Amino acid sequence: MQPLPPRALMLAPMVELSHRPLRELIEPFGGCDRYYTEMTSASGYLANSPFDRYFVDSEPRPERTVVQLYGVEIEPIAGAAARLLGERLAAGSRLGGIDANFGCSAPVIEKSGGGVSWMKDADRAARLIAALKEAAPGVPVSAKLRLGYEASEQALIAFCRALEDAGADYLVIHPRLKHEKFRRSGHWEYVAAVSKAIGIPVIGNGDIRDLAGYRAVMERYGAAGAMLGREAVRRPWIFSLIRGKEADPAFSLSAPIEETGLRMISLIRTLLPEPLHISRVRRFFFYYCDNLTFGHHLRWAIQNADGLDEVESLFKGYFDEAPSDRIKLER
């Protein structure tokens, strides 16, 4: 079992974003301590759903990549973990971790009994963690969760203690309630309270965009690590920037904006099946265009593009009009 490094930096699980092409894009900039896949339906994976092998692909760093599973029943989620481990061992590869999704608040997931719905019953959630530990011996098991349905520090700590007692190796907390989106800051005092109350590492997720945000999570709220999501899509070099500036406040890097965007298009084309191409490229550039002076116009042109060839043409054409945007100095 690979231990969680101190002051860990992690890539969050994000639907249509946390796929292999994004990890391949981030890795040459220096990578991060843990990558998470986008959530995978345990039942769909067991039923050999046509795209699930792409969702559980953990290259290029399988030993650092955690596969996040979601479902509504314990048995198929544990069965998926056992199958994943068996497949990796047979291939001579590694399984960097299994994560139980206790945080997704999308209505279709929550109403079916998955995601944050697991937080209604701490004992049942703990049984899932125990089942995952048994199904995948030697593999780190984590859970990513929200604050639940109501603001209660006592209830959250009790839930997290139950997961700790069941064998969870660490927890990731997105400090918002079930109904809260991204329009307000997270309730980080809950991360601090849980970090003090339990003995396993607690990772904070959300609102982290720079070194100051990372340091606040680590030092003000006592987390063992920080998980970044959309900021790593906007700036795939963000982990390198944070580590560099932590070591030297004068650190800077020249981000190759055009080259990186074109590489993402190429990675999506070669590593994902054609039916996933347009949704994934649109999602990526929705955030990545924030790096461009006139990104708003390009963003919406890409959202209306029909395929990768058109997206590539639009992206290249932008730099013919704004060549100074090809390189961005990050300080």
C-alpha positions in Angstrom: 0.0 0.0 0.0 1.5 3.3 -1.0 1.2 5.8 1.9 -0.5 9.1 1.5 2.3 11.7 1.3 2.3 14.6 3.7 0.6 17.8 2.5 -0.8 15.9 -0.4 -2.1 17.6 -3.6 -4.9 15.7 -5.4 -6.9 15.9 -8.6 -10.7 15.6 -7.8 -13.1 13.2 -9.5 -15.1 15.3 -12.0 -17.7 13.9 -14.4 -16.5 14.2 -18.1 -13.3 15.8 -16.9 -11.2 13.4 -14.7 -10.3 11.1 -17.6 -7.0 9.8 -18.8 -6.3 12.6 -21.2 -6.4 15.2 -18.4 -4.0 13.1 -16.3 -1.7 12.8 -19.3 -1.9 16.6 -19.7 -1.1 17.2 -16.1 1.7 14.7 -15.6 4.5 16.4 -17.7 4.1 19.5 -15.6 5.0 17.5 -12.6 1.8 15.7 -11.8 0.2 15.5 -8.4 0.2 13.1 -5.4 -3.2 11.4 -6.2 -5.4 11.4 -9.3 -9.0 10.4 -9.0 -11.0 9.0 -11.9 -14.5 10.3 -12.6 -17.1 8.4 -10.8 -17.9 5.0 -12.3 -21.1 3.0 -11.9 -20.2 -0.2 -10.1 -23.2 -2.0 -11.6 -22.4 -0.7 -15.1 -18.8 -1.8 -14.8 -19.8 -5.3 -13.7 -22.3 -5.5 -16.6 -19.5 -4.6 -19.1 -21.0 -1.3 -20.1 -19.2 -0.2 -23.3 -17.5 2.9 -21.9 -16.7 1.9 -18.4 -13.2 0.6 -19.3 -12.4 4.2 -20.2 -13.8 5.5 -16.9 -11.6 3.1 -14.8 -8.5 3.5 -16.9 -5.9 4.7 -14.4 -2.9 5.4 -16.7 -0.4 7.0 -16.9 0.2 6.6 -13.1 -1.9 3.7 -11.9 -0.1 3.5 -8.6 -1.2 7.1 -7.9 -4.7 6.9 -9.4 -7.8 6.2 -7.3 -10.9 4.7 -9.0 -14.1 6.2 -7.6 -17.1 3.9 -7.5 -20.7 4.8 -7.0 -23.8 2.7 -6.5 -26.8 2.1 -4.3 -26.0 -1.3 -2.9 -23.0 -2.7 -1.0 -22.6 -5.9 -2.9 -22.0 -4.6 -6.5 -19.7 -1.8 -5.3 -17.6 -4.4 -3.4 -17.8 -6.7 -6.4 -16.5 -4.0 -8.7 -13.6 -3.3 -6.4 -12.7 -7.0 -6.3 -12.9 -7.3 -10.1 -10.8 -4.1 -10.6 -8.0 -5.5 -8.3 -8.1 -8.9 -10.1 -7.8 -7.3 -13.5 -4.9 -5.1 -12.4 -3.0 -8.0 -10.8 -3.5 -10.1 -13.9 -2.1 -7.3 -16.1 0.8 -6.7 -13.8 -0.4 -3.3 -13.0 -1.4 -1.4 -9.8 -4.6 -0.2 -8.2 -3.8 3.0 -6.5 -7.0 3.1 -4.4 -10.7 2.7 -4.3 -13.0 5.6 -3.3 -16.6 5.3 -2.3 -18.7 8.2 -3.6 -20.7 9.6 -0.7 -20.7 13.1 -2.0 -22.5 13.4 -5.4 -25.6 15.5 -5.1 -26.8 15.3 -8.7 -30.6 14.6 -8.4 -30.5 11.5 -10.6 -27.8 10.0 -8.4 -29.1 11.1 -5.0 -32.7 10.2 -5.6 -31.7 6.7 -6.7 -29.9 6.1 -3.4 -26.3 6.8 -4.5 -23.8 9.6 -3.7 -24.7 11.8 -0.8 -27.7 9.6 0.0 -25.3 7.2 1.7 -24.8 9.9 4.4 -28.3 9.2 5.7 -27.1 6.0 7.4 -23.6 5.9 9.0 -23.8 2.2 9.8 -24.6 1.2 6.3 -21.9 3.5 4.9 -19.4 1.9 7.3 -20.4 -1.6 6.1 -19.6 -0.5 2.6 -16.1 0.6 3.6 -15.5 -2.7 5.4 -16.7 -4.6 2.4 -14.3 -2.6 0.1 -11.4 -3.4 2.5 -12.2 -7.1 2.3 -12.8 -7.1 -1.5 -9.5 -5.3 -2.3 -6.9 -6.2 0.4 -3.9 -4.0 0.5 -5.5 -1.3 -1.6 -6.1 2.1 0.1 -9.9 2.7 0.6 -11.2 6.3 0.9 -14.6 8.0 0.9 -15.4 11.4 -0.6 -18.3 13.1 1.1 -20.1 16.3 1.7 -21.4 17.7 5.0 -24.6 15.8 4.6 -28.2 17.1 4.6 -28.1 19.4 7.7 -25.4 21.5 9.3 -24.4 19.4 12.3 -20.8 19.1 13.4 -21.7 16.3 15.8 -23.5 14.2 13.1 -20.6 14.7 10.6 -18.0 13.6 13.1 -20.0 10.6 14.1 -20.3 9.6 10.4 -16.6 10.0 9.8 -15.7 8.1 12.9 -17.9 5.2 11.7 -15.9 5.1 8.4 -12.6 5.3 10.3 -13.7 2.4 12.5 -14.6 0.4 9.4 -11.1 0.7 8.0 -11.1 3.8 5.8 -7.5 4.9 5.2 -8.4 8.6 4.7 -11.4 10.8 3.9 -12.0 13.6 1.5 -14.5 16.3 2.6 -16.1 18.8 0.3 -17.4 21.2 2.9 -20.9 22.0 1.5 -24.3 20.7 2.3 -26.2 18.4 -0.1 -28.1 21.4 -1.6 -25.2 23.8 -1.8 -23.4 24.3 -5.1 -20.4 26.6 -5.8 -22.0 30.0 -5.3 -20.7 30.4 -1.8 -17.5 29.4 0.0 -17.4 26.1 1.8 -17.9 25.6 5.5 -14.3 24.9 6.2 -14.7 24.9 10.0 -16.2 21.5 9.6 -13.0 20.2 8.0 -11.1 21.5 10.9 -13.4 19.9 13.4 -13.3 16.5 11.7 -9.5 16.7 11.3 -9.1 17.1 15.1 -11.7 14.5 16.0 -10.5 11.4 14.0 -7.2 9.7 13.6 -7.0 9.2 9.9 -6.0 11.9 7.3 -8.7 14.3 6.2 -8.4 15.9 2.8 -10.1 19.2 2.0 -11.8 19.8 -1.4 -13.2 22.9 -2.9 -12.3 26.6 -3.4 -8.6 26.0 -3.8 -7.2 28.1 -6.6 -3.6 29.1 -5.6 -0.9 28.7 -3.0 -2.8 30.9 -0.5 -5.9 28.7 -0.7 -3.8 25.6 -0.4 -2.0 26.9 2.7 -5.3 27.9 4.3 -6.6 24.3 4.0 -3.4 22.9 5.4 -2.6 25.4 8.1 -5.8 27.1 9.1 -8.1 24.1 8.9 -5.6 21.4 9.7 -6.2 19.1 6.7 -3.7 16.5 5.7 -4.0 17.5 2.0 -5.9 19.4 -0.6 -7.9 18.3 -3.6 -8.3 20.6 -6.6 -10.9 20.2 -9.3 -11.9 22.8 -11.9 -8.7 24.9 -11.3 -6.7 21.9 -12.6 -8.7 22.0 -15.7 -8.2 25.7 -16.2 -4.5 25.4 -15.4 -3.1 21.8 -15.8 0.1 23.2 -14.4 -1.5 24.4 -11.1 0.1 21.6 -9.0 3.5 22.5 -10.2 2.9 26.2 -9.6 1.8 25.6 -6.0 4.7 23.3 -5.2 7.2 25.7 -6.9 5.9 28.8 -5.1 5.7 26.9 -1.8 9.5 26.2 -2.1 10.3 29.7 -3.5 8.0 32.6 -3.5 9.7 34.0 -6.6 8.9 30.9 -8.6 7.2 31.4 -12.0 6.6 29.3 -15.1 5.7 30.0 -18.7 2.5 28.1 -19.5 2.3 27.0 -23.1 -1.4 27.8 -23.7 -1.7 26.9 -27.3 0.5 23.8 -27.2 -1.4 22.5 -24.1 -4.8 23.0 -25.7 -3.8 21.3 -28.9 -2.3 18.4 -26.9 -5.6 17.9 -25.1 -7.5 17.6 -28.4 -4.9 15.1 -29.6 -5.2 13.1 -26.3 -9.0 13.0 -26.5 -8.8 11.8 -30.1 -6.4 9.0 -29.4 -7.3 7.8 -25.9 -11.1 8.1 -25.8 -13.8 6.5 -28.1 -15.4 8.8 -30.6 -18.8 9.0 -28.9 -17.1 10.7 -25.9 -15.0 13.1 -28.0 -17.3 16.2 -28.3 -18.6 16.1 -24.7 -15.2 15.9 -23.2 -13.6 18.5 -25.4 -16.4 20.9 -24.7 -16.2 20.4 -21.0 -12.4 20.9 -21.0 -12.4 24.1 -23.0 -15.3 25.6 -21.1 -12.8 26.1 -18.3 -9.5 26.2 -20.2 -10.6 29.2 -22.2 -10.3 31.3 -19.0 -6.6 31.6 -19.9 -7.4 33.6 -23.0 -7.9 37.4 -23.3 -11.0 36.9 -25.5 -11.8 33.4 -24.2 -15.5 34.1 -23.8 -16.0 34.2 -27.6 -13.9 31.1 -28.3 -15.6 29.2 -25.4 -19.1 29.5 -26.9 -17.9 28.8 -30.4 -16.4 25.5 -29.1 -19.6 24.7 -27.2 -21.4 24.8 -30.6 -18.8 22.9 -32.5 -19.7 19.5 -34.1 -16.4 17.6 -33.6 -12.8 17.6 -32.7 -11.6 18.8 -36.2 -13.8 21.9 -35.9 -12.7 22.5 -32.3 -9.0 22.3 -33.4 -9.6 24.7 -36.2 -11.3 27.2 -33.9 -8.6 26.9 -31.3 -5.7 27.4 -33.8 -7.5 30.2 -35.5 -7.8 32.1 -32.2 -4.0 32.4 -32.0 -3.8 33.8 -35.5 -5.8 36.7 -34.1 -4.3 36.9 -30.6 -0.7 35.5 -30.9 0.3 37.1 -27.6 -1.9 34.6 -25.8 0.2 31.6 -26.9 2.3 31.7 -23.7 1.1 32.8 -20.3 3.5 33.8 -17.5 2.3 32.4 -14.2 3.7 33.9 -11.0 
